[in-house]
Amino acid sequence: MLAAIELALAFSAFGYITIPPVSLTIMPLPVLVGALLFGPAEGRFLAPYLG
């Protein structure tokens, strides 16, 4: 479920907060929640650049 949330944030406008001239992203939040709930070893697989 957390991976699905991460994908939804990545491919929609909901994952980005744009306040000119800064653009922020909230896409790491599902990874952080997964790492806190399941531990760093399982949370690592939620992050595509780490898994």
C-alpha positions in Angstrom: 0.0 0.0 0.0 2.8 2.4 0.8 4.4 1.6 -2.6 1.1 2.4 -4.3 1.0 5.8 -2.4 4.5 6.5 -3.5 3.7 5.8 -7.1 0.6 7.9 -7.0 2.6 10.8 -5.6 5.3 10.3 -8.2 3.0 10.4 -11.2 0.6 13.1 -10.1 0.8 16.7 -9.0 0.0 15.8 -5.4 3.6 14.8 -4.7 4.9 18.3 -5.4 4.5 21.6 -3.6 5.4 24.5 -5.8 5.9 27.9 -4.3 8.0 30.0 -6.7 10.9 30.0 -6.9 11.1 26.7 -4.9 9.6 23.3 -5.7 9.4 20.8 -2.9 8.4 17.1 -2.9 6.6 15.0 -0.4 7.4 11.7 -2.1 9.9 10.5 0.6 7.1 10.4 3.2 5.8 6.9 2.4 9.4 5.6 2.5 9.9 7.2 5.9 6.6 5.8 7.3 7.5 2.4 6.0 10.9 2.5 7.5 9.4 3.6 10.9 6.7 0.9 10.8 8.7 -2.1 9.5 12.3 -1.2 10.2 15.1 0.0 7.8 15.6 -3.3 6.1 12.0 -3.5 4.9 11.6 0.2 4.4 14.6 0.1 2.0 12.5 -1.7 -0.6 10.0 1.2 -0.8 12.7 3.5 -2.1 13.5 2.6 -5.7 16.9 4.2 -5.6 17.9 2.0 -2.6 16.1 -1.2 -3.3 
